[in-house]
Amino acid sequence: MLQSLHVKNLALMEETEVEFGEGLNILTGETGAGKSLLIGSVNLALGGKFDREMLRKGADSALVELVFVSQSEKVKEKLSQLELEAQEDGTVIISRKMQVGKSVCKINGETVTAKQVKELAEVLIDIHGQHEHQSLLHKKKHMEILDAYCGGEFLSAAEAVEEAYRECSRLRRELSEEAMDEETKEKERSLAEFEYKEIEQAKLAAGEDEELERRYRLMANGRKITESLAESYQYTGNDSGEGAGSSLSRALRALRNVSAYDKRLGELEGQLSEIDNLLADYNRDVAEYMSDCEFDEEEFAEVEERLNIVNHLKGKYGNTIEEVIVYGEERQRMLEKLADYDDYMQKLGQKLDKAEKKLQKACKKLSAIRCQNAAVLTEKLKEALVQLNFLTVAFEVAVRPEQAITAKGYDDVEFLISTNPGESLKPLAQVASGGELSRVMLAIKTVLAGRDDIDTLIFDEIDAGISGRTAWRVSEQLDTVAKTHQVLCITHLPQIAAMADTHFVIEKSSTKDHTITDIHTLEEEESLGELARLLGSDERTEAALSNAREMRAQAMEHKRER
């Protein structure tokens, strides 16, 4: 569940912290007080879009922090997938610091991407925005809802369809790309043969180019290298009386004459002897290197020519010798394919036929699962709609096969409804009003809530376009959902507010130079006063409070009976 929300320097909120409770959390307030800003801040913390206008005037950064507590295995699994450590007590802290041009998201103190936050949010919270019910006007949403209801067996079947669809698409592309007439086939064969022979005749070896370049540099700079080494050898060797080797030998002999008189002199002799040995080793290595530098012009020409061949092939077929070799192997396979092109295309067509049959079979299985669950979902949604004051409703989750197959199968899913006796079922988008769509969406959320383990549901003005008895039914349905989930609901209807387990009020206050939006929990008497305001009373008269108490008592009676 969402334990707390902390907001700082966001729009009209200077600094606010809210601790939510279990069950039904109701948020009310005057129009324009900032009720939707609260939900907006939750969306921001979960990776929503931020722009400079959201910053409180005079602030250079804003902060939103959400604290969840969940022991859900799905949450633990998602944290593991994101390579984040789960806390033993189930605490998940999501924070986002926002500045103009940048923002920093963190989960349990570790910096993460907005994408990672959104992935985790999918298993922590479900937010129903003010206009989300409008998505029911699109059939695409109907399939998403049915698929979400189908559950475990459906997931593996859907993956099988998607995999089979990708394989069919790949084979179709391959068939299309490989199709060629005789003239094109001959051109391809000639080119492949030329390129293969050019690479094959070169007899390339991996790493050969590096060795050739090393030898070429050595030969190209051979004279300079030899002269420099000879000069170095002269200054360090023993051949010349002026060389460092000769001088060092004389110094060592002189020291040996006196080293027996003092232990420290013996140590100095040892150091000088080690230097003499190192210099002797150096001179031997220089002499050996100079002997290796001896080469003739013919050898140099051979290396230069071979290097030109290698670089030419690398320029045409790959950046490295390994890539050129791989390209040559591809050209060889192309020649083999073209040598028996008709047989190759026939086998490719057979593979496609087999893949299409597999796709059809996978789609049939997926469709069967959808149809089976659609019948169950239809009945559950009808029950939920009746509870929401659709007293004569007829409803159907229709699943129809289409000829066109996509990665989601061949089904066309559509919600059909009739709200009046004797009327035939029609597409939801054609007959439902805004208030009816809102209630249908609540019914869907109610049914789906029983199939998932997301702890927290947020409803932002789910009561749009309803009143009276229908409002009571919506209130009762929200309370039913709150038996097994934490529910946060922003409302302007007293019937819904009266059902609160915890009641919050959002208020806006102004002084001469600034305006602040704040939120606080209401005690029972304060809640009754807010209910009186929602009932239309500008003043807390006894009559208004009496109406509020009656409404609250009716709500409590429902809670006791549920």
C-alpha positions in Angstrom: 0.0 0.0 0.0 1.0 3.6 -0.4 2.0 4.7 3.1 2.9 8.3 2.5 3.4 11.1 0.0 5.9 13.9 0.5 5.7 16.9 -1.9 8.0 20.0 -1.9 7.9 23.1 -4.1 5.5 21.7 -6.7 3.0 24.2 -8.1 1.0 25.6 -5.1 2.4 23.1 -2.7 5.2 24.5 -0.6 5.9 21.3 1.5 3.3 18.7 2.3 3.4 15.2 3.7 0.4 12.9 3.8 0.1 9.5 5.5 -2.6 7.3 3.9 -4.5 4.6 5.6 -5.8 1.2 4.7 -9.2 0.8 2.9 -10.9 3.8 1.3 -9.1 7.1 1.4 -11.3 10.0 0.3 -9.9 13.3 -0.8 -12.2 16.3 -1.2 -11.9 20.1 -1.5 -13.2 23.2 -3.2 -12.9 23.4 -7.0 -9.5 24.8 -7.8 -8.0 23.8 -4.4 -5.5 21.4 -6.1 -7.1 18.0 -5.8 -5.8 16.8 -9.1 -2.4 18.3 -8.3 -2.1 15.6 -5.6 -2.6 12.8 -8.2 -0.3 14.7 -10.6 2.5 14.7 -8.0 2.1 10.9 -7.7 2.3 10.6 -11.5 5.5 12.8 -11.5 7.2 10.6 -8.9 6.4 7.6 -11.1 8.1 9.1 -14.2 5.4 11.5 -15.6 6.3 14.5 -17.7 7.7 17.5 -15.9 8.1 21.1 -17.1 9.2 24.4 -15.6 5.7 25.7 -15.0 5.2 23.0 -12.4 7.9 24.5 -10.2 6.7 26.6 -7.3 7.5 30.3 -7.9 10.9 31.2 -6.5 12.1 27.5 -6.2 14.9 26.0 -8.3 13.9 22.4 -7.7 10.9 20.2 -6.7 10.7 16.9 -4.8 8.1 14.2 -4.7 8.6 11.0 -2.6 6.3 8.0 -2.3 6.7 5.4 0.4 5.1 2.0 -0.3 4.9 -1.1 1.9 4.4 -4.3 0.1 5.2 -8.0 0.7 3.9 -8.9 -2.8 6.1 -11.5 -4.6 5.5 -9.6 -7.8 7.1 -6.5 -6.3 10.1 -8.5 -5.0 10.5 -10.2 -8.4 10.3 -6.8 -10.2 12.9 -5.3 -7.9 15.2 -8.3 -8.6 14.7 -7.9 -12.3 15.7 -4.2 -12.0 18.8 -5.3 -10.0 17.5 -3.5 -6.9 17.6 -4.8 -3.3 14.3 -5.5 -1.6 13.9 -4.3 2.0 13.1 -6.9 4.6 10.1 -5.0 5.8 8.7 -4.5 2.3 9.4 -0.8 2.2 9.8 0.7 -1.3 10.8 4.4 -1.5 10.4 6.1 -4.8 11.7 9.7 -5.1 12.2 12.2 -7.9 14.0 15.5 -7.6 13.1 17.8 -10.5 14.9 20.8 -11.9 14.6 22.7 -15.2 16.2 20.5 -17.8 16.9 17.5 -15.6 15.5 15.2 -12.9 16.9 12.4 -10.7 14.8 9.3 -9.9 15.7 7.0 -7.0 14.3 3.7 -5.7 15.4 2.9 -2.1 18.2 5.4 -2.4 19.6 4.0 -5.7 19.6 6.3 -8.8 17.5 4.7 -11.6 16.0 5.7 -14.9 12.4 6.9 -15.4 11.7 3.7 -17.3 12.7 1.6 -14.4 10.4 3.6 -12.1 7.5 3.1 -14.5 8.2 -0.7 -14.6 8.1 -1.0 -10.8 5.0 1.3 -10.6 3.1 -1.3 -12.7 3.1 -3.8 -9.9 2.7 -1.2 -7.1 -0.2 1.1 -8.1 -3.0 1.5 -10.6 -4.1 5.1 -11.4 -7.4 5.8 -13.0 -7.2 9.3 -14.3 -10.1 11.8 -14.9 -10.4 10.9 -18.6 -9.3 7.3 -18.7 -12.8 6.1 -19.2 -12.6 7.7 -22.6 -10.2 5.0 -23.7 -13.2 2.6 -23.7 -14.3 4.3 -26.9 -11.5 2.4 -28.6 -11.7 -1.3 -29.3 -7.9 -1.7 -28.7 -8.6 -1.0 -25.0 -11.2 -3.7 -24.9 -8.7 -6.4 -25.9 -6.2 -5.1 -23.4 -8.8 -5.4 -20.6 -9.9 -8.9 -21.6 -6.2 -10.0 -21.9 -5.4 -8.6 -18.5 -8.3 -10.6 -17.1 -7.3 -13.9 -18.7 -4.2 -14.4 -16.5 -1.5 -17.1 -16.4 -2.4 -19.6 -19.1 -3.1 -16.7 -21.5 0.4 -15.3 -21.1 2.2 -18.4 -22.4 -0.3 -18.7 -25.3 0.1 -15.0 -26.2 3.9 -15.4 -26.2 3.6 -18.4 -28.5 1.5 -16.4 -30.9 3.9 -13.5 -30.9 6.9 -15.8 -31.4 5.2 -17.6 -34.3 4.1 -14.3 -35.9 7.7 -13.0 -35.8 8.9 -16.2 -37.4 6.3 -16.0 -40.2 7.1 -12.3 -40.8 10.9 -13.1 -41.0 10.3 -15.9 -43.5 8.0 -13.7 -45.6 10.6 -11.0 -45.7 13.3 -13.6 -46.7 11.1 -15.0 -49.5 10.4 -11.5 -50.8 14.1 -10.5 -50.6 15.4 -13.7 -52.2 13.0 -13.7 -55.1 14.8 -12.9 -58.3 14.5 -13.5 -62.1 17.1 -15.2 -64.2 18.9 -12.0 -65.2 19.2 -10.8 -61.6 20.2 -14.3 -60.4 23.0 -14.4 -63.0 24.3 -11.0 -61.9 24.2 -12.1 -58.3 26.1 -15.3 -59.1 28.8 -13.5 -61.1 29.3 -10.9 -58.3 29.4 -13.5 -55.6 31.9 -15.7 -57.6 34.2 -12.7 -58.2 34.2 -11.6 -54.6 34.6 -15.1 -53.2 37.6 -15.9 -55.5 39.2 -12.6 -54.7 39.1 -13.3 -51.0 39.9 -17.0 -51.3 43.0 -16.4 -53.5 44.4 -14.0 -50.9 44.5 -16.8 -48.3 44.2 -14.4 -45.4 45.1 -15.4 -41.9 43.6 -13.8 -38.8 46.0 -11.1 -37.3 48.2 -11.1 -40.4 47.6 -7.4 -41.1 49.0 -6.4 -37.7 52.2 -8.4 -38.2 52.6 -7.0 -41.8 52.2 -3.4 -40.5 54.8 -4.0 -37.8 57.3 -5.4 -40.3 56.6 -2.7 -42.8 57.2 0.1 -40.2 60.4 -1.6 -39.2 61.7 -1.9 -42.7 60.6 1.5 -43.8 62.5 3.0 -40.9 65.3 0.5 -40.9 68.2 2.8 -41.6 67.1 5.3 -39.0 66.6 2.5 -36.4 70.0 1.0 -37.2 71.9 4.3 -37.0 70.2 5.2 -33.7 70.9 1.8 -32.2 74.5 1.8 -33.3 74.9 5.2 -31.6 73.3 4.0 -28.5 75.5 0.9 -28.4 78.6 3.0 -28.9 77.8 5.2 -25.9 76.9 2.2 -23.6 79.2 -0.6 -24.8 82.8 -1.7 -24.1 84.2 -1.5 -27.7 85.0 2.2 -27.2 87.1 3.4 -24.3 84.6 6.2 -23.9 81.5 3.9 -23.6 79.5 3.7 -20.5 80.3 0.0 -20.2 84.0 0.7 -20.1 83.6 3.5 -17.6 81.4 1.3 -15.4 83.9 -1.6 -15.5 86.7 0.8 -14.4 84.5 2.2 -11.6 83.7 -1.4 -10.4 87.4 -2.4 -10.3 88.3 0.7 -8.3 85.5 0.0 -5.8 86.6 -3.7 -5.4 90.0 -2.5 -4.2 88.5 -1.1 -1.1 85.2 -2.9 -0.5 86.8 -5.4 1.9 87.4 -2.6 4.4 83.8 -1.8 5.2 80.4 -3.6 4.9 78.7 -0.5 3.4 81.4 -0.4 0.7 80.6 -4.0 -0.1 76.9 -3.0 -0.5 77.8 -0.2 -2.9 79.9 -2.7 -4.9 76.9 -5.0 -5.1 74.7 -2.1 -6.4 77.3 -1.1 -9.0 77.8 -4.8 -10.0 74.0 -5.1 -10.6 74.0 -2.0 -12.8 77.0 -3.4 -14.8 75.1 -6.6 -15.4 71.9 -4.7 -16.5 74.0 -2.6 -19.0 75.6 -5.7 -20.3 72.2 -7.3 -20.9 71.0 -4.2 -22.6 74.0 -4.2 -25.0 73.5 -7.8 -25.9 69.8 -7.1 -26.7 70.7 -4.1 -28.8 73.2 -6.2 -30.8 70.6 -8.9 -31.4 68.0 -6.4 -32.5 70.4 -4.8 -35.0 71.1 -8.2 -36.5 67.3 -8.8 -36.9 66.9 -5.5 -38.7 69.0 -6.7 -41.6 66.8 -7.2 -44.7 67.0 -6.7 -48.4 64.9 -4.6 -50.8 63.1 -7.7 -52.3 61.8 -8.7 -48.9 60.6 -5.1 -48.3 58.8 -5.1 -51.6 57.0 -8.4 -50.8 55.8 -7.1 -47.4 54.6 -3.9 -49.0 52.7 -5.7 -51.8 51.1 -8.2 -49.3 50.0 -5.3 -47.1 48.5 -3.5 -50.1 46.4 -6.6 -50.9 45.2 -7.0 -47.4 44.2 -3.3 -47.1 42.5 -3.4 -50.4 40.3 -6.4 -49.3 39.6 -4.7 -45.9 38.5 -1.5 -47.7 36.0 -3.5 -49.8 34.7 -6.2 -47.5 35.3 -5.4 -43.9 37.3 -3.4 -41.3 39.3 -6.4 -40.1 40.7 -9.5 -41.7 38.2 -11.5 -39.6 35.3 -9.6 -41.2 36.7 -10.1 -44.7 36.9 -13.9 -44.0 33.3 -14.0 -42.8 32.2 -12.0 -45.9 34.0 -14.6 -48.1 32.1 -17.4 -46.3 28.8 -15.6 -46.9 29.7 -15.3 -50.6 30.4 -19.0 -50.7 27.0 -19.8 -49.2 25.4 -17.5 -51.7 27.0 -19.4 -54.5 25.8 -22.7 -53.1 22.3 -21.3 -52.8 22.3 -20.0 -56.3 23.6 -23.3 -57.6 20.3 -24.9 -56.5 18.1 -21.8 -56.3 14.8 -23.4 -57.2 15.2 -26.1 -54.5 16.3 -23.4 -52.0 13.2 -21.3 -52.7 11.0 -24.3 -52.5 12.4 -25.3 -49.1 12.0 -21.7 -47.9 8.3 -21.7 -49.0 7.8 -25.0 -47.1 9.3 -23.5 -44.0 6.8 -20.6 -44.3 3.9 -23.0 -44.8 4.9 -24.8 -41.7 5.3 -21.6 -39.7 1.9 -20.3 -40.8 0.2 -23.5 -39.7 2.0 -23.2 -36.4 0.8 -19.6 -36.1 -2.8 -20.6 -37.0 -2.7 -23.3 -34.3 -1.3 -20.8 -31.7 -4.0 -18.2 -32.6 -6.7 -20.8 -32.3 -5.5 -21.8 -28.8 -5.2 -18.1 -27.8 -8.7 -17.4 -29.2 -10.2 -20.3 -27.2 -8.7 -18.9 -24.0 -10.1 -15.4 -24.8 -13.6 -16.8 -25.6 -13.6 -18.8 -22.4 -12.6 -15.9 -20.2 -14.8 -13.5 -22.2 -17.9 -15.5 -21.1 -16.8 -15.3 -17.4 -15.8 -11.6 -17.7 -19.2 -10.8 -19.3 -21.1 -12.2 -16.3 -18.8 -10.5 -13.7 -19.1 -7.2 -15.5 -22.9 -7.5 -15.7 -23.0 -8.1 -11.9 -20.7 -5.2 -11.3 -22.8 -2.9 -13.5 -26.0 -3.8 -11.8 -24.3 -2.9 -8.5 -23.5 0.5 -10.1 -27.2 1.1 -10.8 -27.4 -0.3 -14.4 -30.6 -2.1 -13.4 -31.6 -3.4 -16.9 -28.2 -3.7 -18.5 -27.2 -6.3 -21.0 -23.5 -6.6 -21.6 -21.2 -8.8 -23.7 -17.5 -9.1 -24.2 -17.6 -10.2 -27.9 -14.7 -12.1 -29.4 -14.8 -12.4 -33.2 -12.2 -14.0 -35.4 -10.7 -11.8 -38.2 -8.9 -12.9 -41.3 -5.9 -10.6 -40.6 -3.5 -12.0 -38.1 -1.3 -9.8 -35.9 1.2 -10.4 -33.2 -1.8 -10.6 -30.8 -3.7 -13.2 -32.8 -6.7 -13.1 -35.1 -9.3 -11.9 -32.5 -11.4 -8.8 -32.7 -12.6 -7.9 -29.1 -15.4 -5.4 -28.5 -17.6 -4.5 -25.6 -21.3 -4.5 -26.4 -24.0 -2.9 -24.2 -27.7 -2.2 -24.0 -29.0 -0.1 -21.1 -32.7 -0.3 -22.0 -35.0 -3.3 -22.2 -35.7 -4.5 -25.7 -32.8 -2.7 -27.3 -30.2 -4.8 -29.1 -26.6 -4.9 -28.0 -24.5 -2.2 -29.6 -20.9 -1.2 -29.4 -20.1 0.7 -26.2 -18.8 3.7 -28.0 -22.1 4.2 -29.8 -24.5 4.2 -26.8 -22.7 5.0 -23.5 -22.7 8.6 -22.1 -19.7 10.0 -20.2 -21.2 9.0 -16.8 -22.0 5.6 -18.1 -18.5 5.1 -19.4 -17.1 6.2 -16.1 -19.2 3.5 -14.3 -18.3 0.8 -16.8 -14.6 1.6 -16.2 -15.2 1.4 -12.4 -16.8 -2.0 -12.9 -13.8 -3.1 -15.0 -11.4 -1.9 -12.3 -13.4 -3.7 -9.7 -13.4 -7.0 -11.5 -9.7 -6.8 -12.5 -8.8 -5.8 -8.9 -9.9 -9.3 -7.9 -7.5 -10.9 -10.4 -4.2 -9.0 -9.6 -2.2 -8.3 -6.5 -1.7 -4.6 -7.0 -2.2 -3.2 -3.5 -3.2 0.4 -4.3 -5.8 1.9 -6.7 -6.3 5.6 -7.3 -9.5 7.0 -8.8 -9.4 10.7 -9.9 -13.0 11.8 -10.0 -14.6 8.5 -11.0 -17.9 10.1 -10.2 -18.0 12.3 -13.4 -21.6 12.6 -14.7 -23.4 10.8 -11.9 -25.5 11.8 -8.9 -28.3 10.5 -6.5 -28.8 6.8 -6.2 -26.2 6.0 -8.7 -23.6 7.9 -6.7 -24.5 5.7 -3.7 -24.0 2.6 -5.8 -20.6 3.9 -6.9 -19.7 4.6 -3.3 -20.7 1.1 -2.3 -18.7 -0.4 -5.1 -15.6 1.6 -4.1 -16.0 0.4 -0.5 -16.2 -3.2 -1.8 -12.9 -2.8 -3.7 -11.4 -1.3 -0.5 -12.1 -4.5 1.4 -9.1 -6.1 -0.4 -7.2 -3.1 -1.7 -6.1 0.3 -0.6 -8.2 2.9 -2.5 -7.5 6.6 -2.9 -10.4 8.5 -4.5 -10.7 12.2 -5.3 -14.4 13.1 -5.4 -16.9 16.0 -5.2 -19.9 13.8 -4.3 -21.0 13.6 -0.6 -22.3 10.0 -1.2 -18.8 8.8 -1.9 -17.1 11.0 0.7 -19.4 9.6 3.4 -18.0 6.1 2.8 -14.4 7.1 3.7 -12.3 5.1 6.1 -9.9 8.0 6.1 -11.0 11.5 4.9 -8.6 14.2 3.7 -9.4 17.7 2.7 -7.3 19.7 0.2 -7.4 23.5 0.9 -5.9 26.5 -0.8 -5.0 29.6 1.3 -3.7 32.9 0.2 -1.8 35.8 1.7 -0.8 39.1 0.2 2.2 37.7 -1.7 1.7 33.9 -2.1 -0.8 31.0 -2.3 -0.4 27.6 -0.8 -2.3 24.3 -1.3 -2.2 21.9 1.7 -3.8 18.7 2.7 -4.7 17.3 6.1 -6.7 14.5 7.7 -10.1 15.2 9.0 -11.4 13.9 12.4 -15.0 12.7 12.5 -16.6 16.0 13.3 -14.5 17.8 10.7 -15.5 15.2 8.1 -19.1 15.9 8.9 -18.5 19.5 8.2 -16.9 18.8 4.9 -19.9 16.5 4.0 -22.2 19.4 4.8 -20.3 21.6 2.4 -20.4 18.9 -0.3 -24.2 18.7 0.3 -24.4 22.4 -0.8 -24.3 24.2 2.6 -22.1 27.3 2.7 -22.5 27.4 6.5 -22.3 24.6 9.1 -25.9 24.8 10.2 -27.4 22.2 12.4 -29.7 21.1 9.5 -26.8 20.7 7.2 -24.8 18.7 9.8 -27.9 16.6 10.5 -28.0 15.6 6.8 -24.3 14.9 6.9 -24.7 12.6 10.0 -27.5 10.8 8.3 -25.5 10.2 5.2 -22.5 9.1 7.2 -24.7 6.7 9.3 -26.0 5.2 6.0 -22.5 4.6 4.8 -21.5 3.0 8.1 -24.5 0.7 8.0 -23.3 -0.5 4.6 -19.8 -1.1 6.0 -21.2 -3.2 8.8 -23.3 -5.3 6.4 -20.7 -6.0 3.8 
